[in-house]
Amino acid sequence: MILDYYRIFYYVAQYKSFSKAADVMGNNQPNITRCMNILENELGCKLFIRSNRGVQLTIEGERLFEHVSIAIEQLVSGENELLKDKGLESGLVNIGASEIALRLFLLNELEIFHHRYPHVKLRISNHSTPQAVQALENGLVDFAVVTTPVALKKPLQRIPLYSFREILIGGEEYAETASNKHCLQDLQDIPLIGIAPGSSTRELYTQYFMRHNLPFSPDMEVATTDQIFPMVQH
């Protein structure tokens, strides 16, 4: 309650009028006068000299205003900053993204967002899915865009955004193999290139092969999906 009194004091001192302060604050003059009387009684001194021409600060009032004006203006500045953030006029958004999610979905959305809200800064952290979820749990990012499978703990929630298919690719020497349908067992003798452990993509293939009672053991392992295609080409 005492903060409200100081806010009222600030506006009365600014406008040198109880009635104008009441209008600005959406209040009424009797209530403004009552609050200032209470504040003066609490502080044990007069803050205003009242006259027909309005009000003037006393010496004590001027000394108090020097401190109150700094505090109130800082509060107003903070409120305006939060309102700008809420209206997406400024601020910073931290996003954790897995490599596939970034390339397939997020880049296009970020381009659209940046055109609409050019004053909002974006900080993108490239993680594996488990790392992105961990960053979210630790409060290092505001949200994460990742690929499944993903394990989440409450209160985190998952919102599906985009679906895609993964396709087996090979060099020219496997053209005949690609011309016919095969069961997963048939691929056991083909040298596979896959993502190293620790990503959702690796977990996806491990689970897929396990459901068919087969191990997933790539002959070559890479750190990122960007490295797979050049290796297949060569």
C-alpha positions as CSV (number, residue, x, y, z in Angstrom):
1,M,0.0,0.0,0.0
2,I,2.8,2.5,0.8
3,L,4.1,2.1,-2.7
4,D,0.7,3.3,-4.0
5,Y,1.0,6.4,-1.8
6,Y,4.4,7.2,-3.2
7,R,3.1,6.8,-6.7
8,I,0.3,9.2,-6.0
9,F,2.7,11.6,-4.4
10,Y,4.8,11.5,-7.5
11,Y,1.9,12.4,-9.8
12,V,0.6,15.1,-7.5
13,A,4.1,16.7,-7.4
14,Q,4.5,16.4,-11.2
15,Y,1.2,18.0,-12.0
16,K,1.1,20.3,-8.9
17,S,-2.6,19.4,-8.6
18,F,-4.6,16.8,-6.8
19,S,-7.3,16.8,-9.5
20,K,-4.9,16.4,-12.4
21,A,-3.1,13.6,-10.6
22,A,-6.5,11.9,-10.1
23,D,-7.4,12.2,-13.8
24,V,-4.1,10.8,-14.9
25,M,-4.3,7.8,-12.5
26,G,-8.0,7.2,-13.2
27,N,-8.9,8.0,-9.5
28,N,-10.9,10.6,-7.8
29,Q,-9.7,13.8,-6.0
30,P,-11.0,12.9,-2.5
31,N,-9.2,9.6,-2.5
32,I,-6.0,11.2,-3.7
33,T,-6.2,13.8,-0.9
34,R,-6.9,11.2,1.7
35,C,-3.9,9.1,0.6
36,M,-1.6,12.1,0.8
37,N,-2.9,13.0,4.3
38,I,-2.1,9.4,5.3
39,L,1.4,9.6,3.9
40,E,2.1,12.9,5.6
41,N,0.9,11.4,8.9
42,E,3.1,8.3,8.4
43,L,6.2,10.5,7.7
44,G,5.4,13.1,10.3
45,C,5.8,16.1,8.1
46,K,4.0,18.2,5.5
47,L,4.8,17.4,1.9
48,F,2.5,20.0,0.1
49,I,1.6,23.6,0.6
50,R,-2.0,23.9,-0.6
51,S,-3.4,27.1,-2.2
52,N,-6.0,28.3,-4.7
53,R,-3.4,28.1,-7.4
54,G,-2.7,24.4,-6.7
55,V,-0.1,22.7,-4.6
56,Q,3.7,23.2,-4.1
57,L,6.2,20.9,-2.5
58,T,7.5,21.8,0.9
59,I,11.3,21.5,1.6
60,E,10.6,18.0,3.0
61,G,8.5,17.2,-0.1
62,E,11.2,18.3,-2.5
63,R,13.8,16.1,-0.7
64,L,11.4,13.1,-0.8
65,F,10.5,13.8,-4.5
66,E,14.2,13.5,-5.5
67,H,14.2,9.9,-4.3
68,V,10.6,8.9,-5.3
69,S,10.9,10.2,-8.8
70,I,13.9,8.0,-9.5
71,A,12.1,4.9,-8.1
72,I,8.8,5.6,-10.0
73,E,10.5,6.4,-13.3
74,Q,12.5,3.2,-13.0
75,L,9.3,1.2,-12.3
76,V,7.5,2.8,-15.3
77,S,10.5,2.1,-17.5
78,G,10.4,-1.6,-16.4
79,E,6.7,-1.8,-17.0
80,N,7.1,-0.4,-20.5
81,E,9.9,-2.8,-21.3
82,L,7.8,-5.8,-20.3
83,L,4.9,-4.5,-22.3
84,K,7.1,-4.1,-25.4
85,D,8.3,-7.7,-24.9
86,K,4.8,-8.9,-24.6
87,G,3.9,-7.1,-27.8
88,L,7.0,-8.5,-29.5
89,E,8.5,-5.0,-30.1
90,S,11.8,-5.9,-28.5
91,G,13.5,-8.5,-26.3
92,L,15.4,-11.7,-26.8
93,V,14.2,-15.2,-27.6
94,N,16.5,-18.2,-26.9
95,I,15.8,-21.2,-29.0
96,G,17.3,-24.7,-28.8
97,A,17.2,-26.6,-32.1
98,S,18.3,-30.0,-33.3
99,E,20.0,-30.0,-36.7
100,I,17.2,-31.7,-38.7
101,A,14.5,-29.5,-37.0
102,L,16.5,-26.4,-37.8
103,R,16.9,-27.2,-41.5
104,L,13.6,-28.8,-42.3
105,F,11.3,-26.4,-40.3
106,L,12.8,-23.7,-38.2
107,L,14.8,-21.7,-40.7
108,N,11.7,-20.8,-42.8
109,E,9.7,-19.9,-39.7
110,L,12.5,-17.7,-38.3
111,E,12.7,-15.8,-41.6
112,I,9.0,-15.0,-41.4
113,F,9.2,-14.1,-37.7
114,H,12.2,-11.8,-38.3
115,H,10.3,-9.9,-41.0
116,R,7.3,-9.4,-38.7
117,Y,9.2,-8.6,-35.6
118,P,12.6,-7.1,-36.7
119,H,13.4,-5.7,-33.2
120,V,13.2,-9.1,-31.4
121,K,16.7,-10.7,-31.2
122,L,17.0,-14.4,-31.8
123,R,19.6,-16.6,-30.3
124,I,19.7,-20.1,-31.8
125,S,21.6,-22.9,-30.0
126,N,22.3,-26.0,-32.2
127,H,21.9,-29.1,-30.0
128,S,21.1,-32.8,-30.3
129,T,17.6,-33.5,-29.2
130,P,18.6,-34.7,-25.7
131,Q,20.9,-31.6,-25.3
132,A,18.1,-29.2,-26.4
133,V,15.7,-30.8,-23.9
134,Q,18.3,-30.5,-21.2
135,A,18.9,-26.8,-22.0
136,L,15.1,-26.3,-21.8
137,E,15.0,-28.0,-18.4
138,N,17.9,-25.9,-17.2
139,G,16.2,-22.6,-18.3
140,L,18.9,-21.9,-20.9
141,V,16.4,-21.6,-23.8
142,D,12.8,-20.4,-24.0
143,F,11.7,-23.4,-26.1
144,A,13.2,-26.2,-28.2
145,V,12.4,-27.4,-31.7
146,V,13.6,-31.0,-32.0
147,T,13.0,-34.3,-33.7
148,T,11.4,-37.3,-32.1
149,P,11.7,-39.6,-30.3
150,V,12.0,-37.4,-27.3
151,A,11.4,-38.0,-23.6
152,L,9.9,-35.1,-21.6
153,K,9.4,-34.6,-17.9
154,K,6.5,-32.5,-16.6
155,P,5.9,-29.6,-16.8
156,L,7.4,-29.6,-20.3
157,Q,4.9,-30.2,-23.1
158,R,5.3,-31.4,-26.7
159,I,3.5,-29.8,-29.6
160,P,3.8,-31.6,-33.0
161,L,4.8,-29.1,-35.7
162,Y,6.0,-31.0,-38.8
163,S,6.3,-34.6,-40.1
164,F,8.8,-36.0,-42.6
165,R,10.1,-39.3,-44.0
166,E,13.6,-40.6,-43.9
167,I,14.9,-42.4,-47.0
168,L,17.7,-44.8,-47.5
169,I,20.2,-43.5,-50.0
170,G,23.2,-45.2,-51.6
171,G,25.9,-44.8,-54.2
172,E,25.6,-45.9,-57.9
173,E,26.8,-49.4,-57.1
174,Y,23.6,-49.9,-55.1
175,A,21.3,-48.9,-58.0
176,E,20.2,-52.5,-58.6
177,T,19.5,-53.0,-54.9
178,A,17.3,-49.8,-54.9
179,S,15.2,-51.1,-57.9
180,N,13.6,-53.8,-55.8
181,K,11.8,-54.1,-52.5
182,H,13.8,-55.6,-49.6
183,C,13.1,-56.6,-46.0
184,L,15.3,-55.1,-43.3
185,Q,17.2,-58.3,-43.0
186,D,18.5,-57.9,-46.5
187,L,20.3,-54.7,-45.6
188,Q,22.5,-56.4,-43.0
189,D,25.4,-56.9,-45.4
190,I,25.3,-53.4,-46.8
191,P,27.7,-50.9,-45.2
192,L,25.7,-48.3,-43.4
193,I,26.6,-44.7,-42.5
194,G,24.7,-43.4,-39.5
195,I,24.7,-40.8,-36.8
196,A,26.8,-41.5,-33.7
197,P,25.0,-42.3,-30.4
198,G,23.5,-39.4,-28.4
199,S,20.9,-38.1,-30.8
200,S,17.2,-38.7,-31.4
201,T,17.9,-39.9,-34.9
202,R,20.3,-42.6,-33.7
203,E,17.7,-43.6,-31.1
204,L,15.0,-43.7,-33.8
205,Y,17.0,-46.2,-35.9
206,T,18.0,-48.3,-32.9
207,Q,14.4,-48.7,-31.9
208,Y,13.3,-49.4,-35.5
209,F,15.8,-52.2,-35.9
210,M,15.1,-53.6,-32.5
211,R,11.4,-53.9,-33.3
212,H,12.6,-56.2,-36.1
213,N,14.9,-58.1,-33.8
214,L,18.0,-56.7,-35.6
215,P,20.9,-54.7,-34.3
216,F,21.6,-51.2,-35.7
217,S,25.4,-51.2,-36.2
218,P,26.6,-48.6,-38.7
219,D,29.9,-49.3,-40.3
220,M,30.7,-45.6,-40.2
221,E,29.4,-43.0,-37.7
222,V,29.3,-39.3,-38.2
223,A,28.5,-36.4,-35.8
224,T,25.9,-34.6,-37.9
225,T,23.5,-35.4,-40.7
226,D,25.3,-32.9,-42.9
227,Q,28.2,-35.3,-43.1
228,I,26.2,-38.3,-44.3
229,F,25.5,-37.3,-47.8
230,P,29.1,-36.3,-48.8
231,M,30.3,-39.6,-47.4
232,V,27.7,-41.6,-49.4
233,Q,28.7,-39.7,-52.5
234,H,32.3,-40.7,-52.0
